[in-house]
Amino acid sequence: MSAATAPTSSIQFFIPALRDGLRAWAGLAGVTITAGPVAPDDIEPRMIRLAGTTNHLQEYNSAFGRTRKESYTFNGRIWWIATDSAGDAAIDAALTGAFGLYGEIERYLQSDPHVGGTVMVAQATGADYTPVLFDIGTGAELQFTIGVDHELRR
């Protein structure tokens, strides 16, 4: 690959590979997985949104600039809405369900830490919980992060 065609980032390869890998993961069957924007009225009872990146850094590893170390945090959201219960039972069900989906993301990344060969390593690094109320029920929203490291070569 010449310098003119060398990728400037792994992000454009990582996001589609992660989306497609999660869609094929058996533990996430029946869950809507998207990498696009989601309007509040379009949130589904079991949904994962691959949102974007933050903290994107690149540093050259050699004096001649032939390799660059790249790291970034990938952000996503999980929604689990309990449509068949209310009160504490709904929160408990939604919280358990949302963290169950997060666990499946962790297991997927443990089974394929290179996400289809797009990065050196990607690992789940955390999830923050918020209770939410939708027209169709009480839910849990997890904002999760995935730490990504890669080396770009010319």
C-alpha positions in Angstrom: 0.0 0.0 0.0 1.5 3.3 -1.0 1.5 6.5 1.1 -1.2 7.9 -1.2 -3.5 5.0 -0.4 -2.6 4.4 3.2 -5.6 4.8 5.6 -5.5 7.8 7.8 -7.5 6.0 10.4 -9.0 2.6 11.2 -12.3 4.2 12.3 -14.0 3.9 8.8 -13.2 0.2 8.8 -13.9 -0.5 12.5 -17.5 0.8 12.7 -19.0 -1.3 9.9 -17.0 -4.4 11.0 -18.3 -3.9 14.6 -21.9 -3.4 13.4 -21.8 -6.4 11.2 -20.1 -8.6 13.8 -22.6 -7.7 16.5 -25.5 -8.3 14.1 -24.2 -11.8 13.4 -23.5 -12.6 17.1 -26.0 -15.2 18.3 -26.4 -13.7 21.7 -27.8 -10.5 20.1 -30.4 -12.2 17.9 -33.5 -10.1 17.8 -31.7 -6.9 18.9 -31.8 -3.9 16.6 -28.2 -2.7 16.0 -27.5 0.5 14.1 -24.6 2.8 13.5 -26.8 5.7 12.4 -28.7 8.4 14.3 -31.8 7.4 16.2 -34.7 9.8 16.9 -36.3 9.4 20.3 -39.5 8.1 18.8 -37.6 5.4 16.9 -35.9 3.7 19.9 -36.9 0.1 20.0 -37.4 -2.1 23.1 -34.1 -3.9 22.5 -31.6 -1.7 20.7 -27.9 -1.0 20.4 -26.6 2.2 18.8 -23.0 2.5 17.7 -22.6 6.2 18.3 -19.1 7.4 17.4 -15.6 8.1 18.7 -13.9 10.4 21.2 -10.3 10.9 22.4 -8.9 10.0 18.9 -5.1 10.3 19.1 -2.4 9.4 16.7 1.4 9.5 17.3 4.2 8.6 15.0 6.3 5.6 16.2 9.4 6.2 14.0 11.5 9.1 12.8 10.5 8.4 9.3 6.7 8.4 9.9 6.2 5.0 8.5 3.9 3.9 11.4 1.5 5.7 13.6 -0.1 4.4 16.8 -3.8 5.2 16.9 -6.1 5.0 19.8 -9.7 6.1 20.4 -12.7 5.5 22.5 -15.7 4.2 20.7 -19.1 5.1 22.3 -22.4 3.4 22.1 -25.8 3.2 23.7 -28.0 0.3 24.7 -31.7 0.6 25.3 -33.8 -2.1 27.0 -37.5 -1.1 27.6 -39.7 -3.2 29.8 -43.0 -3.0 28.1 -44.8 -5.6 30.2 -44.2 -4.4 33.8 -44.1 -1.2 35.8 -42.4 0.3 38.9 -39.5 -1.5 40.5 -40.2 -4.6 38.5 -39.8 -2.7 35.2 -36.5 -1.0 36.3 -35.1 -4.3 37.5 -36.0 -6.1 34.2 -34.7 -3.2 32.1 -31.4 -3.0 34.1 -30.9 -6.7 33.9 -31.7 -6.8 30.2 -29.4 -3.8 29.3 -26.4 -5.2 31.2 -27.1 -8.6 29.5 -26.7 -6.9 26.1 -23.5 -5.2 27.3 -22.3 -8.6 28.4 -22.9 -9.9 24.9 -20.8 -7.0 23.5 -18.0 -7.9 25.9 -18.2 -11.6 24.9 -18.1 -10.7 21.2 -15.0 -8.5 21.7 -13.3 -11.3 23.7 -14.0 -13.7 20.8 -12.7 -11.3 18.1 -10.6 -8.5 19.8 -9.4 -7.5 16.3 -13.0 -6.9 15.1 -12.5 -8.7 11.7 -8.9 -7.6 11.4 -9.7 -3.9 11.4 -7.8 -3.0 14.6 -5.0 -4.4 16.8 -7.3 -4.7 19.8 -10.7 -3.5 21.0 -12.1 -4.1 24.4 -15.2 -3.0 26.4 -14.1 -0.5 28.9 -17.3 0.6 30.8 -21.0 1.3 30.9 -23.0 4.1 32.7 -26.6 3.5 33.6 -29.6 5.9 33.4 -33.2 5.0 34.0 -35.5 6.3 31.2 -39.2 6.5 30.6 -40.7 6.0 27.1 -44.2 6.0 25.9 -44.1 2.2 25.6 -42.5 1.5 29.0 -39.8 2.0 31.6 -36.3 1.4 30.4 -32.6 1.4 31.0 -30.1 3.3 28.9 -26.4 2.3 29.1 -23.8 4.5 27.6 -20.9 2.1 26.9 -17.3 2.6 25.7 -14.9 0.4 23.8 -11.2 1.2 23.9 -9.5 0.8 20.6 -5.8 0.6 19.7 -4.3 0.2 16.3 -1.1 0.8 14.3 -1.3 2.4 10.9 1.5 1.6 8.4 2.4 3.3 5.1 
